[in-house]
Amino acid sequence: MSSSAFNQPVPYTLHLDDELLDLTKRKLHLARFPEEQSDVSEDDWSQGTKVKVVKRLADYWSNGYNWRAEEARINAEFNQFKVEVDIPGYGPQVLHYAHQTSSRSDALPLLFVQGWPGSFLEARKIIEPLTNPSEPATQAFHVIVPSIPGFGPGDPPAKSGFGPMLTARGFKILMVDVLGYKRFVTQGGDWGSMITRSMAMQFPDHVRACHHNFFPCDPPPWYKAPFTIGRLLLAPYLYSHRELDSIKNMQYFRKEQEGYLRQQSTRPQSLGFGLGDSPIGLLGWLMEKFHEWMDVAHYQMPDDEALTFVMMHWMQGVTPGLRYYKMAFAEEGEFSTSKSFTRYFGVPTGLSHFPKEGLMPPHDWVAWVANVQFRREHDRGGHFAAVECPDLLVQDLRDWFSSDVVKKAMRS
């Protein structure tokens, strides 16, 4: 695309070269696997992804998984486009997105933003019920699902510095200048939460309400919120069971699961040499996240779904998605990722709390940085809510975005 084509979307069809698919199978056949230690039980993931899981999936990837059939289904389910935009503070960047419109005249434009290690396919199970609800009284949506640049079909940034703050600017241009939605609502988990928070901070006149199923933030300073810190100090006595579980989840994440974040946010390219060249390495890296972050007691990811998620990162050699972490934590300025953990924004906010989500702090922490008007706790679900429990997420989006608070915000 050339600069003369700014803001002019063109239809896109997902298609991977036969050469990449053939190379992937050859690499799968040449794989070496580690050995489990004899005293580690079958269901003990404390050392990482289980060898038997990777072997089984590698065999299916090589001998059973049909990417071409999956590719055709994706193209049939999503109306995909690419568009080049000129992002302030960065320059030209091509965005990939899917745009599914509702036939309803009262439909709200909803921007759904993915996370890692997901892709735009995270929205796959929720688009149809959101755009075409069965009951006329149920809120309907026009659903826009962009890929974070470097994830799945999203063109990777050619220059450094492209993190959530710039992604937010690009997605604002997509919504307002390309698609003509002057006012809209957002949903985000993982990086999608950080991106849509940044959008709400930078563009509150356009982002009229937001929803999150992931909301990392710091506790407020004790001198500004002594009651909140007092509750924390007396958590065993004053916190609800869910708040205590939230603290345990955050502590477990920092002790046992944070290693990937440190590596990807410091030397992502070093990691990319291995994961971008070895489908087995990437499979092992991502399957651990799917197992640890999902509510596996209630949802077991089917093999085809897992491999398609892996393919969304394998297709670009992985590194662009890893590099996004370094770009995020290197941002500077009032709308940077690091500032979003402590900066308040007034856009009306809804939260859905799923029990296996590792980074959803107690309510009074979140209320310190967000204008929370809707909060709902669930008894199943994890980090990938749209994938694991789409029914619950869809209902929350309908209830929150059809509320009087949001209706008023959309009118004002």
Buried (B, 14 or more C-beta within 10 A) or exposed (E): BEEEEBBEBEEBEBEBEEEEBEEBBEBBEEBEEEEBEEEEEEEEBEEBBBBEBBBEBBEBBBEEBEBEEBBBBBBEBBBBBBBBBBBEEBBBBBBBBBBBBBEBEEBBBBBBBBBBBBBBBBBBBBBBBBBBBEEEEBBBBBBBBBBBBBBBBBBBBEEEBBBBBBBBBBBBBBBBBBBEBEBBBBBBBBBBBBBBBBBBBBBEEBBBBBBBBBBBBEBBEEEEBEEBBEBBEEBEEBBEEBBBBBBEBBEEBEEEBEEBBEBBBEEBEEBBEEBBEBBBBBBBBBBBBBBBBBBBEBBBBEBBBBBBBBBBBBBBBBBBBBBBBBBBBBBEEEBBBEBBBEBEBEBBBBBBBBBBBBBBBBBBBBBBBBBBBBBBBBEBBBBBBBBBBBEBBBBBBBBBBBBEBBBEBBEE
